[in-house]
Amino acid sequence: MKLLVTGGAGFIGSNFIRYWLKKYPNDKIVNLDKLTYAGHLSSTKDFSDNPKCTFIKGDICSSELVHEIMKAIDIVVHFAAESHVDRSIVGPATFVKTNILGTQVLLDAAVKNKVKRFHHVSTDEVFGSLPLNSKAKFSEKTIYDPKSPYSASKAASDHLVRAYHNTYGLDITITNTSNNYGPYQDPEKFLPRMITNLIDDKEIPIYGDGKYVRDWIYVEDHCRAIDIVLQKAKVGETYLVGGLTKDVNNLQIAKKLLKIFRYDESYLKFVKDRPGHDRRYAVNWSKIKLELGWKPKYDFDTWLERTVEWYKYNEWWWRPIKKEAEKLYAKTGQK
Ligand SMILES: NC(=O)c1ccc[n+]([C@@H]2O[C@H](COP(=O)([O-])OP(=O)(O)OC[C@H]3O[C@@H](n4cnc5c(N)ncnc54)[C@H](O)[C@@H]3O)[C@@H](O)[C@H]2O)c1
């Protein structure tokens, strides 16, 4: 089997390639990544010499390149995207280009080259926001209501993927997943930013009142969910994928981290809120559990601690990236 993984130098994509090469050592992988600010060859260092994995630096919006690569591909797993909500507020145009147009270019090439499966990796943010203190959860039946340029561009890409299934008969599947955490996540994202600040004995910024609830999934659980969907799902289906957290808010997570580092609450720094900040996401993952037998394995408290350990032992990876990450927050005033 030959896979095209897009965005394989990013956080989840690199973890997915690592997972796949270990589980299916005879498969071949082409990793197509533009190496934007979010793509790091250092994230692929441990498998860059593997003869089964080829890296191509390129843009998913380049139709000619994508068509050429797709000629020899059986399965596409599409991660490549602009993925940071804060950046989408500062500059939405790139999000529209990569997330919508780039997905369409890939879909076109997949149809023309008759790929066996196009798996699209998406987010629970396409469903908008749930009220705090409610028990409601997103499900596959929830109506799309994206609120940020990032989630709107991902919502559009989901619709395109389904449209290519209905219109051209492309065999697709989609997963909409909650917030991932784990190794190799860029230090400009919420959890790694807090962890790396604490390693450096610096305060940790909390947006607004900190009462923003997210569902958190350990990245390997997400990779396993995509694997099971590729092996067992009915073509054309969408699955919501979530973790084992129960309505934990950002402030509570910050306090968990302070406890791990044995620091007191003077390290908390409340900063200007993100405009249009969604209050709460919660994911009902019973469809993937009932139909395909997947459920998350990794509990948040244990794997948060292991993630902290990973950042402590892998400064070589995040230190060169951290400086760049902080420039963004200087621009948004969320410093
Ligand atoms: N991180 C999360 O918590 C989360 C949750 C749900 C869904 N997702 C989705 O999963 C996917 C991966 O997320 P991530 O957190 O790993 O993102 P990331 O920002 O860490 O990585 C994105 C990768 O895509 C590459 N890329 C960007 N534009 C490209 C282009 N035009 N052509 C080729 N490559 C390009 C980047 O260089 C980078 O390596 C995204 O589609 C995202 O929407 C992420």
Ligand as a Chemical Component Dictionary entry (heavy atoms), coordinates in Angstrom:
data_LIG
# 
_chem_comp.id                   LIG 
_chem_comp.type                 NON-POLYMER 
_chem_comp.pdbx_formal_charge   0 
_chem_comp.three_letter_code    LIG 
# 
loop_
_chem_comp_atom.comp_id 
_chem_comp_atom.atom_id 
_chem_comp_atom.alt_atom_id 
_chem_comp_atom.type_symbol 
_chem_comp_atom.charge 
_chem_comp_atom.model_Cartn_x 
_chem_comp_atom.model_Cartn_y 
_chem_comp_atom.model_Cartn_z 
_chem_comp_atom.pdbx_ordinal 
LIG N1  N1  N 0  -3.970 20.142 16.414 1  
LIG C1  C1  C 0  -5.213 19.847 16.742 2  
LIG O1  O1  O 0  -5.572 19.850 17.918 3  
LIG C2  C2  C 0  -6.217 19.466 15.675 4  
LIG C3  C3  C 0  -7.486 19.020 16.072 5  
LIG C4  C4  C 0  -8.392 18.625 15.089 6  
LIG C5  C5  C 0  -8.037 18.650 13.763 7  
LIG N2  N2  N 1  -6.813 19.100 13.398 8  
LIG C6  C6  C 0  -6.484 19.108 11.972 9  
LIG O2  O2  O 0  -5.406 18.194 11.793 10 
LIG C7  C7  C 0  -4.545 18.635 10.753 11 
LIG C8  C8  C 0  -3.128 18.733 11.264 12 
LIG O3  O3  O 0  -3.093 19.635 12.373 13 
LIG P1  P1  P 0  -1.704 19.953 13.107 14 
LIG O4  O4  O 0  -2.038 20.440 14.463 15 
LIG O5  O5  O -1 -0.778 18.815 12.945 16 
LIG O6  O6  O 0  -1.212 21.188 12.229 17 
LIG P2  P2  P 0  0.226  21.826 12.108 18 
LIG O7  O7  O 0  -0.015 23.292 11.903 19 
LIG O8  O8  O 0  1.121  21.388 13.209 20 
LIG O9  O9  O 0  0.810  21.192 10.754 21 
LIG C9  C9  C 0  0.329  21.531 9.491  22 
LIG C10 C10 C 0  1.342  21.056 8.459  23 
LIG O10 O10 O 0  0.823  21.349 7.157  24 
LIG C11 C11 C 0  1.863  21.925 6.380  25 
LIG N3  N3  N 0  1.250  22.814 5.370  26 
LIG C12 C12 C 0  0.591  23.980 5.592  27 
LIG N4  N4  N 0  0.208  24.517 4.411  28 
LIG C13 C13 C 0  0.613  23.656 3.441  29 
LIG C14 C14 C 0  0.489  23.656 2.032  30 
LIG N5  N5  N 0  -0.124 24.660 1.387  31 
LIG N6  N6  N 0  0.999  22.619 1.343  32 
LIG C15 C15 C 0  1.641  21.594 1.988  33 
LIG N7  N7  N 0  1.796  21.559 3.319  34 
LIG C16 C16 C 0  1.284  22.573 4.045  35 
LIG C17 C17 C 0  2.721  22.699 7.369  36 
LIG O11 O11 O 0  4.021  22.947 6.863  37 
LIG C18 C18 C 0  2.702  21.763 8.571  38 
LIG O12 O12 O 0  3.735  20.820 8.497  39 
LIG C19 C19 C 0  -5.122 19.975 10.263 40 
LIG O13 O13 O 0  -5.878 19.733 9.123  41 
LIG C20 C20 C 0  -6.003 20.431 11.410 42 
LIG O14 O14 O 0  -7.069 21.224 10.945 43 
LIG C21 C21 C 0  -5.896 19.505 14.326 44 
# 
loop_
_chem_comp_bond.comp_id 
_chem_comp_bond.atom_id_1 
_chem_comp_bond.atom_id_2 
_chem_comp_bond.value_order 
_chem_comp_bond.pdbx_ordinal 
LIG N1  C1  SING 1  
LIG C1  O1  DOUB 2  
LIG C1  C2  SING 3  
LIG C2  C3  SING 4  
LIG C2  C21 DOUB 5  
LIG C3  C4  DOUB 6  
LIG C4  C5  SING 7  
LIG C5  N2  DOUB 8  
LIG N2  C6  SING 9  
LIG N2  C21 SING 10 
LIG C6  O2  SING 11 
LIG C6  C20 SING 12 
LIG O2  C7  SING 13 
LIG C7  C8  SING 14 
LIG C7  C19 SING 15 
LIG C8  O3  SING 16 
LIG O3  P1  SING 17 
LIG P1  O4  DOUB 18 
LIG P1  O5  SING 19 
LIG P1  O6  SING 20 
LIG O6  P2  SING 21 
LIG P2  O7  DOUB 22 
LIG P2  O8  SING 23 
LIG P2  O9  SING 24 
LIG O9  C9  SING 25 
LIG C9  C10 SING 26 
LIG C10 O10 SING 27 
LIG C10 C18 SING 28 
LIG O10 C11 SING 29 
LIG C11 N3  SING 30 
LIG C11 C17 SING 31 
LIG N3  C12 SING 32 
LIG N3  C16 SING 33 
LIG C12 N4  DOUB 34 
LIG N4  C13 SING 35 
LIG C13 C14 SING 36 
LIG C13 C16 DOUB 37 
LIG C14 N5  SING 38 
LIG C14 N6  DOUB 39 
LIG N6  C15 SING 40 
LIG C15 N7  DOUB 41 
LIG N7  C16 SING 42 
LIG C17 O11 SING 43 
LIG C17 C18 SING 44 
LIG C18 O12 SING 45 
LIG C19 O13 SING 46 
LIG C19 C20 SING 47 
LIG C20 O14 SING 48 
# 
